Amino acid sequence: MAKFFALFTKLTVLITLLHQSIASESLQRCRRESTCILTPEVTEGPYYWNTTLMRQNILEDRDGIPLRIQILVNDVNTCTPIANAAVTMWHCDAGGIYSHYIQASQNVQNPQKDNSTFLRGILLTDVNGLVTFDTIYPGWYIGRSIHIHVKVHLGGTYVNESSYYSGAKYVHTGQLFFNDSFSDLVNQQAPYTNHTGSRTLNSQDGIYASTNGYTLMAVQYVNSNNGFSSGLTTAVTLAVQGLSSATTTTVASTTDDSQESTTSDSLSSSCNGRAGGRPFWLW
């Protein structure tokens, strides 16, 4: 038995090294190519709010399975990473509720907006074009498959004194999706089990169909032996247009004291925006 475990350990190390080699070659190939495939854009939906905390951890008081998402922002024309791009992320909680739109999420007539900010954040990409958000696996609501909203802005300025990121231009508005089979497993866990009803699948979601599955993310356990209790990780590449075709916007943001520094390690990715990446213990 001892020999078996020793052999298994060696095999695991070899697979890990092979994975890292493939990941590095994938990123280098992406950077060598003269062009990338533009990541499809979709609607921002009804729950966008341009007042967002500048922070990595967007959980606040929301319960759910921890999820770390690493996003690489590439210039579609050069296939090189874009530094200082502002990436905004927002999504619903395990019960399908969006902050700032709690009443609307609950189908209240004549809903009023609120000042809650859970599961919303904005970060600037580092020199390698990367941002990392710590959140939870999203829940669902009627009519939509499970997804996360993202926006990418370029050319703005973040001023610490005013806590505003302003003068930017939108270059991407999109949504990130999850494998339905994996979501089935998630929804068997607490607190997702509290949300009953019939969930919309990707195959039933017109917005997902419009992306051709381009931003369907591959999710991994942080530790496969511990499953969901260890948390989840995933990564995605967004290939975006430069400033010439962008729309000017102002994004209000407030610095959160709990902000953490994002990782600057290379991301396993492909030029077409499909998901890739490495678990936490390889970062």
C-alpha positions in Angstrom: 0.0 0.0 0.0 2.9 2.4 0.8 4.4 1.8 -2.6 1.0 2.5 -4.2 0.7 5.9 -2.4 4.3 6.8 -3.3 3.6 6.1 -7.0 0.3 8.0 -6.8 2.2 11.0 -5.3 4.8 11.0 -8.1 2.1 10.7 -10.7 0.2 13.7 -9.2 3.4 15.8 -9.3 4.0 14.9 -12.9 0.4 15.8 -13.8 0.7 19.1 -12.0 3.9 20.0 -13.8 2.3 19.0 -17.2 -0.7 21.2 -16.4 1.6 24.2 -15.6 3.5 23.7 -18.8 0.4 23.5 -20.9 -1.0 26.6 -19.1 2.2 28.6 -19.8 2.3 27.6 -23.4 -1.4 28.5 -23.8 -0.8 32.0 -22.5 2.3 32.5 -24.6 0.6 31.3 -27.7 -2.2 33.7 -27.0 0.2 36.6 -26.8 2.1 35.6 -29.9 -1.0 35.6 -32.1 -1.8 38.8 -34.0 -5.5 38.8 -33.0 -7.9 37.3 -30.5 -11.6 36.4 -30.8 -13.7 39.1 -29.2 -15.6 37.9 -26.2 -19.3 38.2 -26.9 -21.2 41.0 -25.2 -24.7 40.7 -23.8 -27.2 42.9 -21.9 -26.2 44.3 -18.5 -29.6 43.3 -17.2 -31.8 45.3 -14.8 -29.7 45.1 -11.7 -26.6 47.1 -12.6 -25.6 49.8 -10.2 -22.6 52.1 -10.9 -21.8 52.8 -7.2 -19.5 49.9 -6.3 -16.9 49.2 -3.7 -13.3 48.9 -4.8 -12.6 45.5 -3.2 -11.6 41.9 -3.9 -13.8 40.3 -1.3 -17.5 41.1 -2.2 -19.2 38.7 0.2 -20.2 40.9 3.1 -22.9 38.9 5.0 -24.0 36.5 2.2 -23.9 32.8 2.9 -22.9 30.3 0.2 -20.1 28.2 -1.2 -16.9 30.3 -1.4 -15.8 31.0 -5.0 -12.6 32.7 -6.2 -12.7 34.0 -9.8 -9.6 35.2 -11.6 -10.2 37.3 -14.7 -7.6 38.1 -17.4 -8.4 41.1 -19.6 -6.8 41.0 -23.0 -6.6 43.5 -25.9 -8.4 41.7 -28.7 -6.2 43.3 -31.4 -2.8 42.4 -29.8 -3.8 39.6 -27.5 -1.7 41.2 -24.8 -2.9 41.8 -21.2 -4.4 45.2 -20.3 -3.2 46.8 -17.1 -5.3 49.2 -15.1 -8.6 48.0 -16.7 -11.5 48.4 -14.3 -13.5 45.2 -13.9 -16.9 45.5 -12.3 -18.6 42.3 -11.0 -22.1 41.8 -9.6 -24.5 38.8 -9.1 -27.3 37.5 -7.0 -27.0 35.7 -3.7 -27.9 32.1 -3.0 -31.6 33.0 -2.9 -31.6 34.9 -6.1 -31.5 38.4 -4.5 -29.5 41.3 -5.8 -28.2 44.1 -3.6 -29.6 47.6 -4.2 -32.6 45.9 -5.8 -33.8 43.6 -3.0 -37.5 44.4 -3.4 -37.3 44.1 -7.2 -35.6 40.7 -6.8 -38.5 39.7 -4.6 -41.1 40.8 -7.2 -42.5 43.5 -4.9 -44.8 45.9 -6.8 -43.5 49.4 -7.2 -40.1 48.3 -5.7 -37.8 50.8 -4.0 -34.0 50.7 -4.4 -31.9 50.3 -1.3 -28.3 51.0 -0.3 -27.1 47.4 0.2 -23.9 46.5 -1.7 -23.3 42.7 -1.2 -21.9 40.8 -4.1 -20.7 43.9 -6.0 -17.2 45.0 -6.5 -14.7 46.7 -8.8 -11.0 46.1 -9.2 -8.2 47.4 -11.4 -6.2 44.8 -13.3 -2.5 44.4 -12.4 0.4 44.6 -14.8 -0.5 41.1 -16.0 -4.1 42.1 -16.8 -5.5 40.1 -13.9 -8.0 40.7 -11.2 -9.2 38.2 -8.5 -12.6 38.4 -6.9 -13.6 36.4 -3.8 -17.4 35.7 -3.7 -19.9 32.8 -3.5 -21.3 30.6 -6.1 -24.4 32.5 -7.3 -28.0 31.4 -6.8 -30.7 31.6 -9.4 -34.0 33.3 -10.2 -36.9 32.6 -12.5 -36.2 33.0 -16.2 -32.4 33.0 -16.0 -29.7 30.4 -15.7 -27.0 30.9 -13.1 -24.7 33.7 -14.1 -22.4 36.5 -13.1 -22.4 40.0 -14.6 -19.2 41.8 -15.6 -18.2 45.1 -17.1 -14.7 46.2 -18.3 -13.8 49.9 -18.4 -10.7 51.5 -19.7 -9.0 54.9 -19.5 -10.4 56.0 -16.2 -8.8 57.5 -13.1 -9.2 56.3 -9.5 -8.8 59.1 -7.0 -8.3 58.0 -3.4 -9.5 61.3 -2.0 -12.9 61.2 -3.6 -13.2 57.4 -3.8 -14.3 57.7 -7.4 -13.2 55.9 -10.5 -14.2 58.3 -13.3 -13.6 59.3 -16.9 -13.6 55.6 -18.1 -15.1 54.1 -21.2 -17.0 50.8 -21.4 -15.3 48.3 -23.6 -17.2 45.2 -22.5 -20.5 44.2 -20.9 -21.0 40.5 -20.5 -22.1 37.6 -18.4 -20.2 34.5 -17.1 -22.0 31.1 -16.9 -21.7 27.8 -15.1 -22.1 24.1 -16.1 -25.6 23.0 -15.3 -24.5 19.6 -14.0 -22.1 21.3 -11.5 -24.9 23.7 -10.5 -27.1 20.7 -9.7 -24.5 19.6 -7.2 -24.2 23.1 -5.7 -28.0 23.4 -5.3 -28.0 20.3 -3.2 -25.9 22.1 -0.6 -27.0 24.6 2.1 -28.0 27.5 1.8 -29.0 26.8 -1.8 -31.5 24.2 -0.7 -33.6 26.9 0.8 -34.5 28.2 -2.7 -37.1 25.8 -4.1 -38.6 25.8 -7.5 -37.7 25.0 -11.1 -34.3 26.4 -12.1 -33.7 27.7 -15.6 -31.0 25.8 -17.4 -28.4 27.2 -19.9 -30.2 25.4 -22.7 -33.3 27.4 -21.8 -31.6 30.8 -21.4 -31.6 33.0 -24.5 -28.8 35.2 -23.2 -26.6 32.1 -22.7 -27.5 31.0 -26.2 -26.3 34.3 -27.7 -22.8 33.7 -26.2 -22.5 30.2 -27.8 -21.1 29.1 -24.4 -18.1 31.3 -24.8 -17.9 32.3 -21.2 -19.0 29.0 -19.7 -16.5 28.6 -16.8 -14.8 25.4 -15.6 -15.1 25.3 -11.8 -12.7 23.3 -9.7 -12.7 22.3 -6.0 -9.9 24.0 -4.1 -9.3 20.5 -2.6 -11.0 17.6 -4.4 -10.8 15.4 -1.3 -12.8 18.0 0.7 -15.2 18.9 -2.0 -17.4 22.0 -1.4 -16.2 22.6 2.1 -12.8 23.6 0.6 -14.3 26.2 -1.7 -14.3 26.6 -5.4 -12.1 28.3 -8.0 -12.4 29.3 -11.7 -10.9 31.6 -14.2 -11.9 33.3 -17.5 -10.3 35.5 -20.1 -12.1 38.5 -21.5 -10.8 39.7 -24.9 -12.0 43.3 -25.4 -11.8 46.1 -27.8 -9.5 49.1 -27.2 -10.6 52.6 -26.3 -11.4 53.7 -29.9 -14.8 51.9 -29.9 -15.7 52.4 -26.2 -18.5 54.5 -24.5 -17.6 57.1 -21.9 -18.9 56.5 -18.4 -18.3 57.4 -14.8 -18.1 54.7 -12.2 -18.5 55.7 -8.6 -16.5 53.5 -6.2 -15.7 53.5 -2.6 -12.6 51.8 -1.2 -13.2 49.0 1.2 -10.7 48.6 4.0 -10.9 44.8 3.7 -9.5 44.9 0.1 -6.8 42.4 -0.5 -4.1 42.5 -3.1 -4.8 40.4 -6.3 -2.5 37.7 -7.5 -0.2 38.5 -10.4 0.7 35.0 -11.4 0.1 33.9 -15.0 -3.4 32.6 -15.8 -4.1 29.5 -17.7 -6.3 30.8 -20.5 -7.1 30.6 -24.2 -7.3 33.5 -26.6 -11.0 33.0 -27.3 -12.1 33.8 -23.8 -13.0 30.3 -22.6 -12.4 29.4 -19.1 -9.1 28.0 -17.8 -7.0 28.4 -14.7 -5.4 26.8 -11.7 -6.6 26.0 -8.2 -5.5 28.2 -5.3 -2.7 25.9 -4.2 -0.9 26.3 -7.5 -1.1 30.2 -7.5 
